[in-house]
């Protein structure tokens, strides 16, 4: 009976001390597991693995970047629940951790853009604007960042104008140029409108067929028209420019659609 008894003793010892069966998991292992879960849209599982990675190696910037990205994926723009807001704030916190750990890396550039996007979706436009400008400092030739600034400038100007229009009990489409409130609106909006037009001009210089940028040029020229207080000629001129941007937008979209259709027709069946 010595043989079976000895075997039982060995098995029990291995179960108690399974050093050969369970190697300590590393931060890189946790990252890989998190990436696999993320690709399978199992975001909560991915978050847990990325959290584990940051616990194992707190100074590993890429682990914080992945964790931030997973949090951001779970954030729902426009939903004001405490849980959703917390998800967005956790994403921003992790992105900022990346900036602290490795400020000059590609990961940091992604973090800056991630923060800018989250703040925009949270309607924290001034904060979003700050980080889009940081992104442009890192890459002045990023057309999307110039476009994003133009969109924010329009959103800020539109918000001011619509609020004042409501206070005056006017129709949304009613011009303010002959209203006493026009001066106040111009004071609040002029810098944003001019900056927005300048940023969209840069975006279009970098990407001449950027039809979304053209569409917002139309909107910004309409905002500028409305702050030409008492100047009917300038008002009309900016509305004319706005209409021209509408035409350019439609023509560009049509040209893109035609090219796409032509490419599909050339593909072998």
C-alpha positions, -999 to +999 in steps of 0.1 A: +000+000+000+030+023+002+028+033-035-008+046-035-003+063-002+028+081-015+010+091-047-018+106-026+006+126-005+023+140-037-011+150-052-022+167-020+010+186-017+007+198-053-029+210-047-018+229-016+012+245-033+005+246-071+035+266-080+039+248-113+002+252-123-005+289-115+021+314-125+016+349-113-003+369-139+014+400-152+001+434-162+007+425-198-014+394-194-042+414-180-039+439-209-041+411-234-072+396-217-088+431-216-081+437-253-097+403-261-128+412-240-130+447-255-129+433-291-158+410-281-178+440-268-175+426-232-167+460-219-173+454-182-149+424-183-124+445-202-126+472-176-118+447-148-088+434-167-075+469-174-080+478-137-060+448-127-032+459-151-031+494-136-030+478-101-001+456-111+018+484-129+005+518-118+030+536-140+021+517-172+005+545-193-009+522-219-029+504-193-045+536-182-052+545-218-070+512-224-090+516-192-100+551-202-111+539-236-132+511-221-149+536-198-155+560-227-170+532-247-196+526-219-204+563-217-237+573-234-238+609-246-269+628-234-278+603-206-277+622-173-279+593-149-253+594-120-239+561-132-234+573-168-218+606-157-195+587-134-185+565-163-175+596-183-156+612-154-137+579-148-127+579-185-114+615-182-096+607-150-077+578-166-069+598-197-055+625-175-034+599-158-019+590-191-009+627-196+007+627-162+027+595-168+038+599-204+030+634-217+050+633-249+039+599-262+014+589-289-008+576-260-009+611-246-021+625-279-049+599-279-057+609-244-060+645-252-084+638-281-104+614-258-108+641-231-119+666-257-145+643-272-159+633-238-162+669-226-180+678-259-204+649-254-210+662-218-217+696-233-188+711-214-178+730-245-152+754-230-133+724-215-136+705-247-122+735-266-092+736-243-083+701-251-089+704-288-065+733-288-039+711-270-044+685-297-038+711-324-006+721-306+006+685-309-005+682-346-014+714-364-022+695-396-051+675-380-081+687-400-105+670-377-093+690-347-097+723-365-132+711-375-141+702-340-131+737-327-153+752-354-183+731-343-178+741-307-175+778-316-208+775-335-225+756-306-214+783-281-227+811-304-259+794-312-266+788-275-263+825-267-284+837-296-312+812-290-314+821-253-316+858-261-342+851-288-363+832-263-360+860-238-374+885-264-402+861-273-391+861-310-393+833-335-360+813-337-355+825-373-360+862-365-329+883-370-315+902-341-297+929-361-324+955-354-330+945-318-314+965-289-301+931-276-280+927-307-250+945-292-249+922-262-251+891-284-223+904-306-202+910-276-207+874-264-205+857-298-181+877-320-148+860-309-163+825-312-178+832-346-146+846-360-125+819-345-149+792-358-147+805-393-109+806-391-107+771-378-130+757-405-109+775-431-078+757-418-097+724-419-107+730-455-072+740-465-060+707-452-089+687-466-106+706-495-135+681-498-144+682-461-181+686-466-190+686-429-167+716-424-185+733-453-218+727-437-207+744-405-192+773-425-228+779-436-240+779-400-213+802-387-218+827-414-255+828-404-244+834-368-221+862-380-249+878-401-270+881-370-245+902-351-241+929-378-262+951-356-281+977-377-260+969-408-285+954-433-259+952-461-234+932-441-263+910-429-273+902-464-237+896-476-231+870-449-264+853-456-253+851-493-220+835-482-239+811-461-260+801-491-229+796-511-215+772-485-248+753-487-243+749-525-207+739-520-216+713-494-243+697-516-220+697-547-191+681-527-214+654-513-228+647-548-192+644-562-182+620-534-213+599-540-207+598-578-171+587-572-182+560-548-208+548-572-183+548-601-159+528-580-186+502-572-194+498-608-157+491-617-154+464-591-155+429-606-186+409-597 
